[in-house]
Amino acid sequence: MDTKKFLFVSADAALITDLAWQVHREGHDVKYHIEAESDQEIGDGFVPKTDDWEAEVDWADVIIFDDIWVGDSVGTGKLAQELREEGKAVVGGTPNTDRLEEDRGYAMEILEDHGVNTVEHHVFDDFEEGIRHVRENPAPYVIKPLGEVQNVKRLLYVGNEDDGSDVIDVLRAYEKAWGHRMKGFQLQRKVEGVEVAICGFFDGNEFVDRVNFNFEHKKLFPGNIGPSTGEMGTSMFWAGRNELFEETFGRLEGWLANEGYVGSIDINCIVNENGIYPLEFTPRFGYPTIALQEESFESSTGQFFYDLAHGNDPDLDVHGGYQIAVRIVLPPFPFDDEETYDESSRNAAVVFETESRDGIHIEDAKKVDGQWRVAGDNGMPIVVTGKGETMAAAREQAYDRIDDIVMPNMYYRDDIGERWIDGDGDRLQAWGYLGPQS
């Protein structure tokens, strides 16, 4: 395609750096704006920057927002909608699609209104009412905080006790420690099964034919233990509009078209032999999911997002096997401790023992005089990916690449993709959710 102009906007933290870098490497003109002061250096040396994204709107052929947040408030959907009304080609949401993530009760209402199964759930703005509900309806529950603290991933709690006693204990603790910042919380009945996320790209009118199915690994340590993080790694594959898609996004396609949504949208579900139960939406790019999706694109990334934003019936060729991504992190991730970060991680060198950078994607990184270095203050410098005809082959490639990276104090999960091999794939196939595929 001809060279196009792409404006990437992080209205809060820097999240979309790798996608901007990929489009830049394809030869397109790129400008990237990062609002968060602590993240300003992320992407330096990889992508051109701008301090004032609004001044670049008329310059851009495509404007891409990375998240729903504008500082401490939800708001990129409103910005994207206003720009589209002005005739701009934008990858981004709407106020209502932003609300799918910010207001879990609203998200469940949208699902129910369109005939999608949902897990039993209740929203509370009072801790005592929530505790009373658990006592009167004893069962394992999942606690999902609402408001500004919902992005503090370690606050999500999955109950284990049949009588809900552990959930009551956690709610008591949250009331003391976080009550002043929680505007409420959702109690969701715990459902056993395979957790799978269905991800589609929507062009304002309909979904692109290729559908992405991915499996998140949110806990810090192998074996899915330890504190929750945003994400430690992802495994995935691409398929057609199978039952998992048709029973979820297939029912929402008209609603999304009415909204004029453009971009990636993901719905995380628990699946078992009895049905498909959506848990939560991600109406934006996922991280590091988008880096892994980029790795599996076999057609032009820039062309795809240009066509997506312009509603040009985008064509997408993808790798036909399996893919995994492993997030490489540094202390004190996933916690905030400035002293530890300064001592162990800030400005640390990322050293490669080979010339190849295949499968290496940047998150909180910069390049200084040709040297890759850690940037920002989050401790998530890079993501390493692999792909293969089997999940085992994808794992082998990714972890072989990690073996060629030297970064003092780095750590990562070494079991990304094992759940699929150990039975998740067989269960989904046995329950009939993976085929036939259109």
N, C-alpha and C positions, 0 to 999 in steps of 0.2 A: 504494500500500500504506500501511498504518498506520505511524506512526513507530516504528522499532525502535532497539535499543541495540547498537552495534557497538564492541567492544574490539579495537584493533589493537596487536599486540605485536612490537616489534623487540628480541629478546633479545640482540642484539649491535648491529651498525651499523643506522642508520636507512635503510630501503629502501622501505618501503611508504607513504611520506608521501602520494604523489599519489592512491593509491586511497582512503586515509582522507579526503583532501580532497574527492574526488568524492562519496563517500557522505555526507559532512557537507553538501555543497552541495545534495544531494537532499532535505535536511530531516531526516535521521536524527540521533539522538544519538550522538556519537562521543567516545571517549577513546582516546588514543594514548600508548603507553609506549615510550621509547627507553632501552635499557640503557647503551650506549656513552657514556661521559662526553664524549668529543670531539664527539658528534653531538647533544647535548641540545637545542641551539637550533634544529635543523632542524625545520621545520614550525611554528615559533612564528608566531602571527598568522594561520595558515591552519586549524589544527585544535586542538581542546582536548586537553590533555595530562593524564597521570597519572603520579605518581612510583612507584606501587605497583600493578602490573597484577593481582597475585594478590588484592588487596583488592577488585578490581572484577569478579571472575569471576561472583559471584552477581548483580551488576547487569546483566550483558551478556546479550543475546539471541543474539549471535553473537561468537565469539572468532576472530580471524584472525592467524595467525603468518606472518611474511614470508620466513623462510629456515630452514635446518637448524641454524644455529649458535647456541649459547648461550655467548657469550664466545668462548673459544678452543677450545671442545669442541662436537662434534655432539650435539644433544639436544632440539631442539624437537619432533621426532617422538614422543619419549617423553612430553613434556609434553602434547602434543595427544592422544595415546592415553589417558593417565590422565584427562584432562578428559572425553573422550568416555565413558569407563567410568563417570564420575560423572553422566552424563546431559546434559552440556553440548554445544551445537552448535558445532563447531570446524572451521575451515578449516586443515588442517595434516596432516602426515604421520604416520608410524609409525617405530619404530626401524629396521625393515627397509627402508622407502622412503628414509629418510635415508642408509642405507648404500649405496643405488644410486649416490649422488653421491660419497660419501666413499671408497668402496672400489670402484675400477673393475673389479677382478678379479671381485668378487661380482656386479657388474652384468652382466658378460659371462656368468657362470654362469646367472643368471636368464634371460637372453635365450636361451641355448642350451638350457636345460631346457624352454623353451616353443616350441622349433622356429623361432626367429628366426635368420636368417643373421647371422654376426658376422665382422668382419675378424680375420685372424690376429693374435694378441696374446699377450704374455708379461709376467708381473709379476716383478720382481727386487727383492731387498732388498740386493743387493751390486753395486757398480758394475763390478767386474771380471767378474762373471758376465754382466752385460748387454753389456759390450764384447766378451766372448768370443762371445756369441750372434751379434752383428752380424758379426764376422769370419768365423764359420762359416756364416752365412746372409746373405751380402751383398745388400742391397736398401735402398731408401729407407724410413725409419721415422719415426714420430711419437713424440716423448718426452713422456709425461704424468706429471709428478711426483705422488707420493702423500703423504698426511699433511698437516700444517699448511700446507705451502708450495704445495699444489695450487691455492690461490686467488691465488697470485702469477702472474697470467696471462702475464706476459712470460717465464715459465720454460717454457711449452709451446713445443716446437720441432718444426717440420715439416721433415724432411730432404729434400734435393734430389739428393744424389749416389747413383748406382746401386749403388756399392760400399759405401754406408753410412759412408764415411770422415768426413763432416761430423758425423754422429751420434756417432761415436766421439770426435771432438774436443770436442763439446759435453758429452758425459757426463764426460769428463776435467775440463772446466772446472767443471761442476756439483759434482763430487766435492770439489773444492777449496773452492769458494765456499759450497755449500749442503749438503754431505754431512752436517753435524751436525744439520740440520733436516729432511732428507728421510728418511722411513721406508722409502722405496722408490720405484719408478717403473714405469710400464707402457711397453713398447715395442709400438707398434701398426703393423702393416704399412701403408704409405701406399697409398691407393687413389685413383685419379683419377676425377673425375666432378663432379656438381653437389652442393654441400652444401646440405641443406635440413633444417629442424627441424620435426617434427610435434608439435603441442601440443594436448592435450585437457584438458577440465575434467571431473573425476571426482567423483561425488556420494556415494561410499561403496559404491555398487552397480554403477554403469555410467557410461559416458561420455555427456556431453551430445552431442546430434546434431551440432552445428556443430563442425567441426575446423579448427584454425588451422595454417596452413603459413607458416613464416617463414624469413627468410634473414638471417643475422647478418653483421655487418661488424666484425670484432674488431681489425683492425690500425689503428694511429693515423692513418695517412695515406691519402689517395686512391690508388687503384690497388692497395690491399691490401698496402702495404709499411709498414715501421717496426715498433716494438714492439707486442706484443699488449696489448690493453686488455680490461677486462670486456666492453665493447661500445661502438662508436662510432655505431651506428645499425642499424636493422632495417627490412626491407621484408616485407610479408605479404599474404595473402588468406585468406578462409575458404571452405571447401567441405564436402562430405559425406564419407562413409566410403569413400574411394577406395582404390586398391591400396596407396598409401603408408601409409595408416592400418591397413588390414586385415592387412598383412604385418608390422606392428610392434605397435602397441598393441592391435589386434584380437586378437592372440594372448595378450596380458597382462591382458585385462579381468578374467578370473576370479581371477588372482593378486592384482590390486589390490583386488578385492571382498573376498577373504579377509582382506586386510590392513586393510580399512576405510578406505582412503585417501580424503581429501577435499581437492580443490583442483586447481590447475594442475599438469600434469606434461608434460614436454617431452623428446623424444628426438632428438638431432642425428644425422643420417645423411649418408653419401656414397651417391649414387645414380648408377648408370650403366646401360648397356644390358644388363649381365649380372645386375644385382640391386640390392637395397637393403641397405646395410651400416650398422647403427647404430654410433655412435661413443661417445656418452655421454648420461647422463640429467641432467635438471634437475628433481628432484621437489619443486618449489616454484614460486613466481612467477619469471619472468625479468625482467631489468631492462636496458633500458627497455621490454621487450616488453609488460609489463602496462599501461604507460601508453598504448601504441599500441592494445592490445586494448580498453581503456576507450574510447578515441577512436572505435573502430569499433562499440561497443555502441549499438544503436538502441533497446533496451529498458532498463529501470531497472537500474543497477549494483547498488544496494542490494538490490533484490528478488532479483536473480540470486544473489548470494552468500548471502542469507538462505535461499533455497530450496536452494542447493547444500549448505549446512551441515546443513540439516534433512532432506536426502534427499527433497525434495518435487518430484522430476521437473522441474528448473528449465527454464524456457523462455528462449531467448536469440535475440533478433533482432539481426543484425549487418549492417553495410554490405556491399553486394554486389560492390563493386569491389576496388580495391587500396589499400593504406595504407603509408606510410613514417614512420619516426621518426628524427630526427637529434639526437644528444646534443651539447649545447653545453658546452664545457669551458674551463677556465682553467689557467694555469701553476701548478704544474709537472706537471699530469696527463699521463701516468699514473704519475708518479714521486712520491716523498715527499721534499720539501725545504722544511722549515718556513720558512726565511728567504725563499725565493722566493715561497712562498705568502703570507706576511705582507706582502711588498712589493707583490705584483701582484694578489692576489685576495681576501684576507680582507675580508669585510664590503663587498665591492664592490657598487655599485648595478646593478640590472638595469632598464634604461630601455626603455620601449616608445614608439614613435612614433605608435601608433594607440591608440584606446580598447579595441579588441577584444583579448580574450585567448583567442580560439578557437584550439584546437590547441596551447596552451601548457601544459606539465605540469611540476610541480615535482619536483626531486630534492633537492639540497642547498641549499635556499632557506628564507628566513624573510620575514616582512612586519613592518616597523617603521613605525608612523605612516602606513600606507598605501603605503609604499615597499618594493618587492621588493629583497631583498639576498641576497648569497651567505652561506651558513651552513656550519658544519662545517669540515673541513679537507681535503676530497677534490677540490674543484675541479670538481664536476659539478652546477651549479646548476639547469639546466632541460633539458627535452626538447621539441622542436618537432615536431609531426606534420602530416601532410597525407593526404588521401584523394581518390580520383577513380575514374572508370570505367576508366581505364588506369593503368599504373604511371607513365607519363610525366606524366599529369595530377596524380597524387598527389605526385610530385616537385615539380612546378611550384608547387602550393599550399604545400607545406612550406617550400621555399626562398624563396618570396615572403614568407612570415611571418617567416622569419629576417632578411630585409632590413629589417624594421621593428623590429629589436631592436638596441639600442646597449649594449655592455658592453665596456669597454676590455680588450684582451688576449684576447678570446674567440677560439676556433678550433673547427673542426668539419670533418667530411668532406663534400665537395660531390658525392659520387658514390653516395650511398645509393640503391639501386634500379636502378642502371645494369646490374648483372650480369643481372638479369631481362630487361631490354630487349635487351641485347647477345647473348642466346642461351640463358640458363638456362631460360627459360620454354619456348622452342621445343624444347629437348632433352628436358625432362620430358614435354612433350606427345607428342613423337615416340616416346619409349620407352613410352608408354601408361600412365604413372603418375597422370595427372591426371583420368582418366575411364574409364568412366562413373562418375558420382557419385550416391550414394544420398541 
